Amino acid sequence: MSIDLNRLVEKELINESKYVNFGQKKRIDSMRFETRIKQMCKDLSVYRASGGYKMFAQGILRAIDLGIIKEMKSVSLNGRNPVLKKEYWLLGIRKKPHLNKDLILKVSDELDLPLSLVNKYDQDGPEWLKIRKIYEFLKSNEPKEYLIREERSLLLFGDVVDNVIEAEKFLSSNKGKQLLDKIGINLSDLKCKIVREEFLWWKDLDIRLVNLRKILIVEGLATYNTIKELLVTSKWPFKYRPDMVIFGSGYKIHSSFEYIEDLFINTRNLDIKYFGDLDPEGFQIYFQLKNRYRSHSIQLAVELYHYLLDRGYQYKTLVLTEQSFIKNSYIRIWEELGLHPQLKLILENLWAEKLRVPQEALNKETIRGWRCNKVVVK
């Protein structure tokens, strides 16, 4: 007596994946899973007659090809033939939507539900629960106040179980914005508004706010104040002269940057530069900001980083915090900075030796005698 081990392995992996949410994954031990398959064969002789470990391994490899499981990196091999990894990722599969036509008809009098949304989401899942909450809010005749977006989000979705996004943050998340777009609802319909976190900023008094174009975001407070003073006292030695300087406050700029929409009617024509510590974390802040606000022109303040690599290099320090010196990031940095060979070598040495140049190396003392664009700072 024999059975199709290939098919049995595939079937059991698919059954197991039903308990893993779509988009998530779960560790599966290949040795324990083989033991489970042996037990399902009732008798070890049946397992061996069906091809034994060889057919079991083929079933695992076939499951990889089918996208049921995925190889894990940095996991040791089992030392058998055919060779398998000791562990794999079991991937969650998309569940077949449970469609309630009565519910669809019910909410359609207030919400414009596209067919893709009706077919995509499980109506017992968190997305449809949120849709129902929105529908109930719109149908309610109770008096409503205009709330701040995060407050309304909490009141709407506080009792909806979501293991990914906290209730008060859903409306401000990308998923929340996408859901509102799909059902034809805006924040005004939900009686709420956005209150953006303000950032500290300075602007050139000789330029009207509507005419501002060049903006410099500075990561640290000390350097922000130094740059502001150099601009006010006409001792700014760089070719790029910002009309406005913003204090980024490290990672805080990722959320507070939205405040720029309150200051400017049109933000698409702004020339925005970023300056921070010359270390992996400083550049990570920049890359995440750039990726989050792709519709804006955000680039590194090249001249200021050149200054750190040239004159600021003597003030290099060890990286004391846990930071990742990723080679791809290093290549991306020197390409964006357009470094000539000498400065590229300096950056390469910093990366190799896990050293950094703090932005505070740009100050009123170190900048004395610095020549740039025919300006000499005294």
Backbone hydrogen bonds, N-H to C=O, Kabsch-Sander energy under -0.5 kcal/mol:
donor,donor_aa,acceptor,acceptor_aa,energy
5,L,3,I,-1.2
8,L,4,D,-2.2
9,V,5,L,-2.8
10,E,6,N,-2.1
11,K,7,R,-2.7
12,E,8,L,-2.5
13,L,9,V,-2.1
14,I,10,E,-2.3
15,N,11,K,-2.3
16,E,12,E,-2.2
17,S,13,L,-2.2
18,K,14,I,-0.9
18,K,15,N,-0.6
19,Y,16,E,-1.5
20,V,17,S,-1.8
23,G,92,G,-0.7
24,Q,21,N,-2.2
26,K,90,L,-2.0
28,I,88,Y,-2.2
30,S,28,I,-0.6
30,S,86,K,-2.0
31,M,86,K,-0.5
33,F,29,D,-2.3
34,E,30,S,-2.0
35,T,31,M,-2.0
36,R,32,R,-1.9
37,I,33,F,-2.0
38,K,34,E,-2.5
39,Q,35,T,-2.1
40,M,36,R,-1.5
41,C,37,I,-1.0
41,C,38,K,-0.7
42,K,39,Q,-1.2
43,D,41,C,-2.3
46,V,43,D,-0.8
47,Y,43,D,-1.5
48,R,44,L,-2.2
49,A,45,S,-2.4
50,S,46,V,-1.4
51,G,48,R,-1.6
52,G,47,Y,-2.4
54,K,51,G,-0.9
55,M,51,G,-0.9
56,F,52,G,-2.1
57,A,53,Y,-3.0
58,Q,54,K,-1.8
59,G,55,M,-2.2
60,I,56,F,-1.9
61,L,57,A,-2.5
62,R,58,Q,-2.4
63,A,59,G,-1.9
64,I,60,I,-1.6
65,D,61,L,-1.8
66,L,62,R,-2.1
67,G,64,I,-1.2
68,I,63,A,-2.4
69,I,63,A,-1.1
70,K,89,W,-2.4
72,M,87,E,-0.7
75,V,72,M,-0.7
78,N,84,L,-2.6
86,K,76,S,-2.3
88,Y,28,I,-2.0
89,W,70,K,-3.2
90,L,26,K,-3.6
90,L,88,Y,-0.6
91,L,68,I,-2.2
91,L,89,W,-0.6
92,G,24,Q,-2.3
93,I,17,S,-0.8
99,L,97,P,-0.8
100,N,98,H,-0.5
101,K,99,L,-0.7
104,I,100,N,-2.1
105,L,101,K,-2.4
106,K,102,D,-2.1
107,V,103,L,-2.3
108,S,104,I,-1.3
109,D,106,K,-0.8
110,E,107,V,-1.5
111,L,107,V,-2.5
112,D,183,I,-1.7
113,L,111,L,-1.2
117,L,114,P,-0.7
118,V,114,P,-1.8
119,N,115,L,-2.3
120,K,116,S,-1.6
121,Y,117,L,-1.5
123,Q,98,H,-1.2
125,G,122,D,-2.3
128,W,122,D,-0.6
129,L,125,G,-1.8
130,K,126,P,-2.0
131,I,127,E,-1.9
132,R,128,W,-2.4
133,K,129,L,-1.9
134,I,130,K,-2.3
135,Y,131,I,-2.5
136,E,132,R,-2.6
137,F,133,K,-1.9
138,L,134,I,-2.3
139,K,135,Y,-2.0
140,S,136,E,-1.1
147,L,145,E,-0.7
147,L,191,K,-2.4
149,R,193,K,-3.1
151,E,148,I,-1.0
152,R,148,I,-2.2
153,S,149,R,-2.4
154,L,150,E,-1.7
155,L,151,E,-2.1
156,L,152,R,-2.4
157,F,153,S,-2.5
158,G,154,L,-1.5
160,V,157,F,-1.7
161,V,159,D,-0.6
169,K,166,E,-1.5
170,F,166,E,-0.6
170,F,167,A,-1.1
173,S,169,K,-0.8
173,S,170,F,-1.2
176,G,170,F,-0.6
177,K,173,S,-2.3
178,Q,174,N,-2.4
179,L,175,K,-2.2
180,L,176,G,-2.2
181,D,177,K,-2.1
182,K,178,Q,-2.1
183,I,179,L,-1.7
184,G,181,D,-0.8
185,I,180,L,-2.6
189,D,186,N,-0.5
190,L,186,N,-1.0
191,K,188,S,-1.6
192,C,187,L,-1.8
193,K,147,L,-2.0
196,R,194,I,-0.6
202,W,245,V,-2.4
204,D,243,D,-2.8
207,I,204,D,-1.7
211,N,208,R,-1.5
212,L,208,R,-0.5
212,L,209,L,-1.2
215,I,213,R,-0.6
215,I,271,D,-2.6
216,L,244,M,-2.5
217,I,215,I,-0.5
217,I,273,K,-3.1
218,V,216,L,-0.5
218,V,246,I,-3.1
219,E,275,F,-2.5
224,Y,220,G,-1.8
225,N,221,L,-2.3
226,T,222,A,-2.1
227,I,223,T,-2.7
228,K,224,Y,-2.1
229,E,225,N,-2.2
230,L,226,T,-2.5
231,L,227,I,-2.0
232,V,228,K,-2.4
233,T,229,E,-2.4
234,S,231,L,-1.0
235,K,230,L,-2.8
236,W,230,L,-0.7
241,R,239,K,-0.7
243,D,214,K,-2.3
244,M,214,K,-1.5
245,V,202,W,-2.8
246,I,216,L,-2.8
247,F,200,L,-2.9
248,G,218,V,-3.6
248,G,246,I,-0.7
249,S,218,V,-0.6
249,S,219,E,-0.8
250,G,219,E,-1.2
252,K,249,S,-1.7
253,I,248,G,-0.5
253,I,250,G,-1.3
254,H,251,Y,-1.8
255,S,252,K,-1.3
256,S,252,K,-2.4
257,F,253,I,-1.9
258,E,255,S,-1.0
259,Y,256,S,-2.0
260,I,257,F,-2.1
261,E,258,E,-2.1
262,D,259,Y,-1.4
263,L,259,Y,-1.0
264,F,260,I,-1.9
267,T,265,I,-0.5
270,L,267,T,-1.1
271,D,213,R,-3.0
272,I,270,L,-0.8
272,I,297,S,-2.1
273,K,215,I,-3.1
274,Y,299,Q,-1.9
275,F,217,I,-2.5
278,L,357,V,-2.7
279,D,277,D,-1.6
283,F,279,D,-2.1
284,Q,280,P,-2.2
285,I,281,E,-2.2
286,Y,282,G,-1.4
287,F,283,F,-3.0
288,Q,284,Q,-2.5
289,L,285,I,-1.9
290,K,286,Y,-2.7
291,N,287,F,-2.5
292,R,288,Q,-2.0
293,Y,289,L,-1.8
294,R,291,N,-0.6
296,H,293,Y,-1.7
297,S,270,L,-0.5
298,I,296,H,-1.1
299,Q,272,I,-2.4
301,A,274,Y,-2.8
302,V,300,L,-1.8
304,L,301,A,-0.6
305,Y,301,A,-1.8
306,H,302,V,-2.5
307,Y,303,E,-1.9
308,L,304,L,-1.8
309,L,305,Y,-2.2
310,D,306,H,-1.9
311,R,307,Y,-1.0
312,G,307,Y,-2.3
314,Q,311,R,-0.8
315,Y,312,G,-2.1
316,K,313,Y,-1.7
317,T,356,R,-2.6
319,V,354,K,-1.8
320,L,318,L,-0.8
323,Q,321,T,-0.8
325,F,323,Q,-0.7
326,I,324,S,-1.5
330,Y,326,I,-2.0
331,I,327,K,-2.5
332,R,328,N,-2.3
333,I,329,S,-2.2
334,W,330,Y,-2.3
335,E,331,I,-1.9
336,E,332,R,-2.0
337,L,333,I,-2.5
338,G,334,W,-0.8
339,L,334,W,-1.5
343,L,340,H,-0.5
344,K,340,H,-2.4
345,L,341,P,-2.1
346,I,342,Q,-1.6
347,L,343,L,-2.4
348,E,344,K,-2.3
349,N,345,L,-2.2
350,L,346,I,-2.2
351,W,347,L,-2.4
352,A,348,E,-2.4
353,E,349,N,-2.3
354,K,351,W,-0.8
355,L,350,L,-2.8
356,R,317,T,-2.6
357,V,278,L,-1.4
361,A,358,P,-1.9
362,L,359,Q,-2.2
363,N,361,A,-0.9
367,I,363,N,-1.6
368,R,365,E,-1.3
369,G,377,V,-4.3
370,W,367,I,-2.1
372,C,370,W,-0.5
372,C,375,V,-1.5
375,V,372,C,-1.3
377,V,370,W,-1.0
377,V,375,V,-0.5
